[in-house]
């Protein structure tokens, strides 16, 4: 019994560390003016097709990352493999705040032609956490 409890606790530790990091980031977004976050709003943003000013082709987050966040994606232009976004299959996905912010900055500009708002970032994070 004691051995089983130890195994369960060891399996939970990485998730506890991840939660603090992501929760701190979500609190930062709230402090920047975001309201409550929603995975369903994140899903709508994920599939929202827009045309960036520099490139009239319509794209969305799902263009490269895919509609199924548990699967491998592929960058539209470079063909580079993108690891699954869902934290259920890629637990390291939301563990580094600097990386999260870096990729939001790059991908929002490339996909939507602008930076994401704190609200949009929080909603997308909630989507990734729910998958």
N, C-alpha and C positions, 0 to 999 in steps of 0.2 A: 504494500500500500504506500509506504513512504517513498519507494523508488518511483512509483507511478506519479505521485504528487510532484516529485522533483522534476520529472520529465515534462509534466504539464506546465509547471512554472517556467522552466527553461524555454518552452515553446512560446509562452506569452511574453517573455521579456523583450524580444525585438519589437513586438507590436506596441508595448507600452512606451518604449523609447520613440517610436515613430509617432505615436499619438501626441506626445508632448511637443515635438518639433512642428508637426502640422497644426496642432491646436494653437501654438504660439503664433504661427503665421496667420491663421484665420483670425485670431484676436487682433493682430496688426491690421488686417483688412477692415475689421469692425472699427478700430480706432481711426482709420482713414476715411470712414463714412459709409461703409457697407452696412446693409441690414442683415436680416437672417438669411442663411444660405440654404439652397435647395438643390438636391440631386436632379430633380425633374427639370429645373431651370437650366442646370448644367447640361443635361441631355439635349435640350432645345438649342443651347449655344453650340454644342458639339457638332450638331448636324446643320447649323445655320450656314447657308451658302451665301458668300459675298464676293464681290469683285474688288480686288485691291487696285488702287490708282495706277500703279506701275505695270500691272498685268491684268487685262480685262477678263481672263479666264476665271470662272467661278470656282471657289474652293471653300472647304470647311475643315475643321479639325479632323473629321473622318476621312477626308481625302487621302491623308497620309497614314493616320493612326488606325483607320478602319472604324466601322460601326460597332464591331464586337471588340470591346476593350480587353478581352482576355486573349486575343490573338495577336500575332506579330503583324506590325504594319510595315509600310514601304514608302519612303519619301518619293513624292511625285516627280521631282526633277532629277534627283541623284540616284534613285533606286536603292538607296541605303536602307538596310533592315532597321526597323525600330522595335525595340522590345515592347511587350504588352504594357499597356498603361494601367490596367486594373491591379490594385494592390493585392487582390486575392491570389493572383498568379505571379506577381512581381513585387514582393514585399519591400524591396529596396526603392521602389519608385518614388515615394514621398518621404524620404528620410533626410534630405539635405536642402535646407531653405535657400541657400545660394543657388543651387542648381535649379530649383523650382522657379525662382525668380528669373534666372537667366533664360530658361526655356520659355517661360511665359512671354518675356520681352521679345525674343526672337520669333517665336511662332505666332504671336498675336500680330506683330508687324508684318510678317510674311503672309499670313492668312487673311487678316482683316485690314491690313494697311494702317494699323494704329496699335497702340498699347492697349491691353485689356484693363478694364477698371477693377478696383478691388472687389466689387460685387461679382463681376464675371469670373475672376480668379477663384473666389471662394465657392461659387456655384460649381465650377468645373472640378475643383478639388473634392467637393462633396460627391460628385458623380464618380470620380475615380475611386474614392473610398467605398462607394456602395457596390462596386462591381466585384 
